[in-house]
Amino acid sequence: MLINIQNIHIQPLPGLSAANIQTDILRLDLVHPIVSGNKWFKLKYYLEEAKTKGAGCVASFGGAYSNHIVALAYAAKMNGFTSKGFIRGDEETTLSSTLQEAKSYGMELVFIDRNQYKDKTSIIKAYDQPAYYWIPEGGYGILGAKGAADILSVADSSCYSHILCATGTGTMMSGLILAAQPHQKIIGISVLKNHVSIAEEIKALTGHTTTARFECIHGYDFGGYAKHPESLLTFMYELWNKEQLPTDIVYTAKLCYAVKELISKQFFPANSKLLLIHSGGLQGNRSLAEGSLPF
């Protein structure tokens, strides 16, 4: 199945709008059912470079429900590479449905102790082979940001005053900052608890020396990465019922919740036009009990 940019469109979100605030969402999730959302954009220039360098295998890192890992496994197969995923945790407790799917696309999985996993440089040194091309976890890096910059070219976003996304590594947000027009402000909702270094990491990728063009907002992680109290699941139900918008417990649900609350707090100036980026990848939802969500 090929990547289909034509499937991407902008969807109005009246339920997240207000009398003087327009809120829409760019449905990147529709680009592909597996290499979903921003994953293709963040991976494509890495894969191009891997081909140029004559690599036979692409390798990367991720967790049990990593959108990045399963997307890479599929994209690697689609582009004629073998793939290897270095997974945080032991196989007995970590071999999730997501990782089983990655295996079905031919990815070889290597499970790494959680403490060892923190030292990726040592992992690369221990496992590296001449045919390997290493992609940073989540696609973080200059090439990932370059790909993410292409996101704003798939639909006309020029009328929007604010572009908002959920932020993990900051790679997509960096690309949006690079591609945004001068009148636009990029806002990232951090999904990591106390990720105070995110602004500096974004400046490192963008070359920006100040945060004048962007803002990282904290406090909407719901207790930490992938944490999902009942209040978040209830919100996801409501969003589906009102907007037919599928979201995930890790990224997009927290983004949408934050936007709704920020609007209620009059965070945005009157007559603002907000474009949310649906970053795709619903793998995190697979950690929930079957039937927990209506989509």
C-alpha positions in Angstrom: 0.0 0.0 0.0 1.5 3.3 -1.1 1.7 6.6 0.8 -1.3 8.7 -0.3 -0.8 12.4 0.3 -4.1 13.1 -1.4 -6.0 11.6 1.5 -4.8 14.4 3.8 -7.3 17.1 4.4 -8.3 19.8 6.9 -11.3 19.0 9.1 -13.2 21.7 11.0 -13.6 21.0 14.7 -16.6 23.0 15.8 -16.6 21.3 19.2 -13.2 22.7 19.9 -14.0 26.2 18.5 -15.5 29.2 20.3 -17.4 32.3 19.2 -14.2 34.1 18.1 -11.8 31.2 17.7 -11.8 28.8 14.7 -10.2 25.4 15.3 -9.4 22.9 12.5 -7.2 19.8 12.3 -4.9 18.6 9.5 -5.6 14.9 9.2 -2.1 13.5 8.6 -3.3 10.2 10.1 -5.0 9.5 6.8 -1.8 9.4 4.7 -1.3 5.6 5.4 -2.8 3.2 7.9 0.6 2.0 9.2 3.2 4.7 8.2 0.6 7.1 9.7 0.7 10.8 10.2 4.0 12.5 10.8 5.9 9.2 10.7 6.3 9.1 6.9 7.4 12.8 6.8 10.0 12.2 9.6 11.3 9.0 8.0 11.5 9.8 4.3 14.7 11.8 4.2 16.5 9.2 6.4 15.4 6.5 4.0 16.6 8.5 1.1 20.0 8.9 2.7 20.1 5.2 3.6 19.6 4.4 -0.1 22.3 6.9 -1.1 24.8 5.3 1.3 24.0 1.8 0.0 22.7 0.6 3.4 20.9 -2.8 3.5 19.4 -2.5 7.0 17.8 0.4 8.8 17.9 0.3 12.6 16.3 2.3 15.3 14.9 2.4 18.8 11.5 2.4 20.5 9.2 1.0 23.1 6.5 -1.6 23.3 3.8 0.6 21.5 6.1 2.7 19.4 4.4 4.3 16.4 7.9 4.9 15.1 9.0 1.3 15.2 6.0 -0.2 13.4 6.1 2.6 10.8 9.8 2.0 10.2 9.3 -1.7 9.8 6.7 -1.2 7.1 8.5 1.6 5.4 11.7 -0.3 5.4 10.0 -3.3 3.7 8.3 -1.0 1.2 11.7 0.5 0.3 13.7 -2.7 0.0 15.5 -2.6 3.3 15.7 -5.1 6.1 15.1 -3.5 9.6 16.1 -4.0 13.1 14.4 -2.5 16.2 16.1 -2.1 19.5 13.4 -2.2 22.1 13.3 -0.9 25.6 12.5 -3.7 28.0 12.6 -7.5 28.1 10.8 -9.7 25.6 8.6 -11.5 28.1 6.8 -8.3 29.2 7.3 -6.1 26.2 6.3 -8.2 23.1 3.1 -6.2 22.4 0.7 -6.5 19.5 2.5 -3.5 18.0 5.9 -5.3 18.1 4.4 -8.5 16.7 3.1 -6.4 13.8 6.6 -4.9 13.3 8.0 -8.5 13.2 5.4 -9.4 10.6 6.9 -6.8 8.3 10.3 -8.4 8.7 11.8 -6.4 11.5 14.2 -8.2 13.8 13.7 -7.1 17.4 16.5 -6.9 20.0 15.3 -6.3 23.6 17.5 -4.1 25.7 17.6 -3.7 29.5 15.9 -0.4 30.4 19.0 1.0 32.1 21.3 0.0 29.2 18.7 1.5 26.8 19.5 5.0 28.0 23.0 4.7 26.5 22.2 4.4 22.8 25.7 5.3 21.8 27.0 2.2 23.5 24.2 0.1 21.9 25.1 1.4 18.4 28.8 0.6 19.1 28.0 -2.9 20.2 25.7 -3.8 17.4 26.8 -1.7 14.4 27.6 -3.3 11.1 28.7 -1.8 7.8 25.3 -2.3 6.2 23.4 -0.6 9.0 21.9 2.9 8.8 20.9 4.2 12.2 17.8 6.4 12.6 17.4 8.1 15.9 14.4 7.2 18.2 11.3 9.0 17.0 13.1 10.3 13.9 14.8 13.0 16.0 17.4 14.9 14.0 17.9 17.4 11.2 16.6 15.0 8.5 13.5 14.3 10.6 12.8 18.0 11.0 13.4 18.5 7.3 10.7 16.0 6.5 8.3 17.4 9.1 8.7 20.8 7.4 7.0 19.3 4.3 3.8 18.8 6.4 2.6 22.3 5.9 2.9 22.0 2.1 0.2 19.3 1.8 -2.7 21.8 2.4 -3.1 25.5 2.4 -2.4 26.6 6.0 -1.6 30.3 5.3 -4.8 31.6 6.9 -4.0 30.2 10.4 -2.5 32.3 13.1 -1.5 29.4 15.3 -0.3 25.9 14.4 -0.4 23.4 17.3 1.0 19.9 17.8 1.7 17.3 20.5 5.4 17.3 21.2 7.5 14.3 22.2 11.0 14.6 20.7 10.3 18.0 19.2 11.2 16.8 15.7 7.8 17.6 14.1 7.5 20.9 15.9 11.0 21.8 14.7 9.9 21.2 11.1 6.7 23.2 11.5 8.8 26.1 12.9 11.1 26.0 9.9 8.1 25.9 7.4 5.7 28.3 9.1 5.0 31.8 7.7 6.1 34.9 9.6 2.7 35.6 11.0 2.2 32.1 12.5 3.1 30.9 15.9 3.9 27.3 16.6 2.7 25.8 19.9 3.7 22.4 21.2 1.8 20.5 23.9 4.4 18.4 25.7 3.3 14.8 26.3 6.4 14.2 28.5 6.3 15.1 32.2 8.8 17.9 33.2 10.4 17.8 29.7 12.0 21.2 30.5 14.8 20.8 27.9 12.4 20.6 24.9 12.8 24.2 23.9 16.6 23.9 23.8 16.3 20.7 21.8 14.1 22.4 19.3 16.4 25.4 19.0 19.2 22.9 18.3 17.3 21.5 15.4 16.0 24.8 14.0 19.0 27.0 14.5 16.7 29.5 16.2 18.4 31.3 19.1 15.1 32.5 20.8 11.6 31.1 21.3 9.9 34.1 19.7 8.4 31.9 17.0 7.2 29.1 19.2 6.0 28.1 22.6 6.1 24.8 24.5 3.2 24.3 27.0 3.5 21.9 29.8 1.0 20.5 32.2 -1.2 18.4 29.8 0.7 15.1 30.1 -1.9 13.7 32.4 0.7 12.3 34.8 3.4 11.4 32.2 4.1 9.8 28.8 1.2 7.5 27.8 -0.6 8.0 31.1 -4.4 8.0 30.5 -6.7 8.6 33.4 -10.4 8.0 33.0 -11.0 11.7 32.3 -8.8 11.5 29.2 -10.6 8.4 27.9 -14.0 10.2 28.5 -12.8 13.1 26.5 -11.7 10.8 23.6 -15.2 9.3 23.6 -16.8 12.7 23.4 -14.4 13.9 20.6 -15.3 10.8 18.6 -19.0 11.2 19.1 -19.0 14.9 18.2 -16.3 15.1 15.5 -15.7 11.5 14.4 -12.1 12.2 15.2 -10.0 9.2 16.3 -7.3 10.2 18.8 -4.7 8.3 20.9 -3.8 8.3 24.5 -0.2 9.4 24.0 -0.4 12.4 21.6 -3.5 13.7 19.9 -6.0 13.3 22.7 -3.8 15.4 25.0 -3.3 18.0 22.2 -7.0 18.4 21.7 -7.7 18.5 25.4 -5.1 21.2 25.9 -6.6 23.3 23.1 -10.1 23.1 24.5 -8.9 24.2 27.9 -6.6 26.9 26.6 -9.5 28.3 24.6 -11.7 28.3 27.7 -8.9 30.2 29.5 -8.8 32.8 26.7 -5.2 32.0 26.0 -5.6 32.8 22.3 -6.4 36.4 21.1 -9.8 37.0 19.6 -10.2 36.0 16.0 -7.4 33.5 16.2 -7.4 30.6 13.7 -5.9 27.4 15.0 -4.7 24.5 12.9 -4.0 21.3 14.9 -1.8 18.7 13.4 -3.1 15.1 13.8 0.2 13.3 14.0 -1.3 9.9 13.4 -0.2 6.7 15.0 -2.8 5.2 17.3 -0.5 2.4 18.5 -0.7 3.6 22.1 -4.4 2.7 22.2 -3.4 -1.0 21.7 -2.2 -1.0 25.3 -5.8 -0.5 26.4 -8.3 -3.3 27.1 -10.3 -4.3 24.1 -13.4 -2.2 23.7 -12.1 0.7 25.8 -12.6 3.0 22.8 -15.4 3.2 20.2 -12.9 3.4 17.2 
